């Protein structure tokens, strides 16, 4: 069972080992409710982290206090409320990626990626960031219509705006997979930047394989990339990926060196007594995981 009191200290991550990338795989659960308007993701995140930990025989660390958030906050308030937890998440992410051969992160909401992805870029500057999600999350404070911090997460990580948590991810390293809910501002960014957008379709695996060939890969998997009804997630967008297409994508990505994985936006289904959704996500993404 995960000990939620065993979170890494908020002020600092553990010291790095003398030799990089030799430590056992790690799993980190980020349970803060940043940018959420219900608490369903918190339980799902814990269950997912436990399932991943069992699969790769890794100890699970927990960051955040599981702060309840019953209503949406604007991006400024959400960012301020979670500042210390996001700093701890960034430190832990960078440390894990510098010391372990593989690291997994379970996030309540996409918003937390604004802390993890710049840390990925600091540890592995040339790694491809494969963002699997219905939304590209490339908004900025100037373009957002909702004020939702999650919709601005990748925009912050790539330096399109300053979140205070870094913006080191190069747009040329971003690969969108399965994005289909794009508005005009995001379409403009994609069309006028080196971001690679690979839509769902018959050539998806071929295009993805060519794009990541010879590169290290870090995968962000948002549950809303899936076709609605497969798992519970806050946002449901039609024409998503099927279970088979996710498995095929994971196998394509596993053809290169996968340095890490993060999963977000999975919500707890009260009718799912045996937490089968968490296990299903682990099984779909299994080709990305280290063998034990």
N, C-alpha and C positions, 0 to 999 in steps of 0.2 A: 504494500500500500504506500502511496506517496505521502511523505511527511511534509505538509505545507509549511511547517516551521523551519524547514531546512533550506530556505531560500538563501541564495548568495547574498552577502551584505550589500546593501544598496550603494554604499560609497565606493566599493572596489570589487573587482573580480579576483579570483585566486591567482597567485603568482604563476607565471608561465614556467614550464619545465625547461631544462637546459636544451633539450633536443626537440624540435618542432615536429608535429604530426605523428607522434608515436603513442600518445595517450589513447586509452580506450574510447569508443564512441560515447557521445553525450546526448542527453535529451533534456531540454529545458522547457518548462511550462510557464508561460506568461499569463497570469490570471487576472490582471487588472482590467477593469471594465472600460478602458479608455475608448472613447468614441462609440460606445454601445448605448442602446436605449432599452435593453432588457438584460437580464442576468443569465439567459439560457446558454450563452457561449462559455461561461466560466466552467460549468460542470462538464460540458463536452470537451473542453480543452484538457482538463485533468484526466478524463477517461482516455482521451487520445494519447496523451503523454504516457500514461501507464501502459497502454497497448503497444506503443512504439518501444518503450523501455523493455518490455518482455520480449519483443521480437528480436531486438538487437543486443539483448542482455546488457543494458546500460542503466545506470542509476539516473533517476529523474530529479532534477533540481527545480525549485519553484521560485518565481519572482513575482512580486505583487501581493497585495493584501486582499484581492478579490473584491475591490471596492464596488459596492452596489451602485448602480446608476439606472434609475427608473425612467429617465427621460434623456433625450439627446441634448448634448451641450454643443455650443458653437466651438469652432476649431480652437480659438484662443483659450477658452476656458478648459477644454479637454486637454490641450497641450500643457497648460499650467498645472492642472490637477495631477497629471501623471508624470511630471518632469523627473522626479527622483527615480521612479520605477523604470522609465524609459532609459535613463542614464545607466542604471544597473543592467538593463537588458543589453544595451550597446556594449558595455564592458565585457559582459559574459560572452556575448556572441563573438567578439573579436578574439578573446582569449581562447575560446573553444576551437575556433577555426585555425588558430595559429598552432595549437597543440595536439588536437585530435585529428585522426584521419577522416572522421565523419562526424557531423554534428546535426542534430535535429531540434527544431524549435516549434512549439505549439502555441499559437497566439489566439487570443480571443477574437480580435478584430484586425482587419487590414491595417488600421492606423499604426499598430506597433511596428510595422515594416519600415517606418521612417527612421527607426532606431537600429534595426538589424541590418538592413541592406547597406548603409554606408560603412558599417563595421565589416561586412563581407568584403567590400571594395578595399578597405584599408588592409585587410589580411591577404586578399587575393585580387590585386588591381585589375587583372586581365580576365577574370572569370566572367562567363556569360551568366546573366541574371535572367532566368526563364520564369516569366510571370504568367502563371496559369490562373486566369480569372475572368469572369464575365465583364468586369470593369477594369480599364487600364489604370485608374487612380492617378492620372497625370494632371489633376487640377492644381491650381494655385489659389491663394486668397483673392486674386484678381479675377479668376475665371469661375470659381465655384458658385453654383446657384443654391446649394443646400447648406453650405457651411459645415459639411461633414468632414471631419479630419481624415477618415478612412479614404475618402475620394481624392485626397491630396497626398497620400502616403508616398507613392512612387515619384510624384512631382517633387516632393521634398528630398527624397533619397538621391535624385539626379540633379539637385541644385537649381531646380526651376524656381524655388522659393526657399527661404531660410527658416527652418524649423528649430534651429539651435542644436540639432543632433547630427549635423553633417550632411553633405551632399556630394559625396565622392563617387557615386555610381555614374560612369560615363554613359550617355545616351546610346552610344554605339555598342554598349555591352548588354542593352536591354532587348529581350526577345519576348514579345507578347504571344501567348498561345490561347486560343479560344475566346478572345475578347470580342464582345458583340454588342455591348451597351455603351456606345461611344457617342458623346455629343460633339457639337461643332468645334469647341475649343480643343478637345482631345484629338479630334481628327486633324486639326490644323497642326498640332505639335507633331503627330506621327508623320504627316505628309512632308513636313519641313525639317525633319531631324533624322539621324541615323537609326532611330528605333526601328526594329524589325517586327512587323505585325503578321503573324501566321494564323490565318483563320481556320476554323474547322472545315474540313473538306477532304476530298480524295487524295490530294497531294500534301496533306499536312505533314506526314511523317518524312516524306522525301525532302521537303523544304526545311524542316526542323533539323534533320540530320546534316544537311549541307551547311546550315547556319552555324551549328555548334561544333563542327568537325575540328578535332585537334585541340579543343579548349577545355579548361576546367568549367564545371557547371554548378551553379547554386539554383535550386528550384523553390519557387514560391507557389504553393497550391492553395487557392481560395476555393472553398467548397461550392461557391456559386458558379464555378466554371462548369459544374455538372448540369445535366438536364434536370429540370425540376422534378421532385418526387423521389429521387434516389436517396438523398439524405436531407435532413432539415437544415435550412440555412435562412438567414434573415431576408435575403433578397433572392427572388426567383426570376430567372430570365430564360425565356424559351430558346430552343435551338442550341442547348448546351451539349457538352461532351457526354457520351455514354460511358458505362463502365468499361466496355471493351476498348473504346478509343483512349481512355485514360491509361489503361494497361499498356496499350501499344505505344503511347507517348512515353510512358515510364521506361519501356524497353529501349526506345530510341535514345532517350537521354542517358541511359545506363551504358550506351556504347562509348561514352566519354567518361572522364573522371568526375564523378559527382562528389563534391566536397561537403554538401549539406542540403538540407530540406527544411522548409517551414510550411506549416499548414495553419490556415486561419478560417474564420467565419463558419465553423461547424457549430451547430446548436444542439442542445439536448432535447430529445424527443421524449416526453413523459410516457409515451406508449411503448418505448423501446426499453423494456425491462432488463435486457441483457447487454445493453450498450453495443448492439450489433453495428450501428453506424460507424463508430470509431474503428471497430475491427475491419469493416468493409473498406474504409479509407486506407488503412494500413495494408490490406491485401492488394488494393489497386496500385499502390505506390511501392509495393514490395521490390520490384526490380531495381529501385534506387537505393535500397538499403544494403548495408554490408552483410555478408553472410557470416553466420556464427556457428 
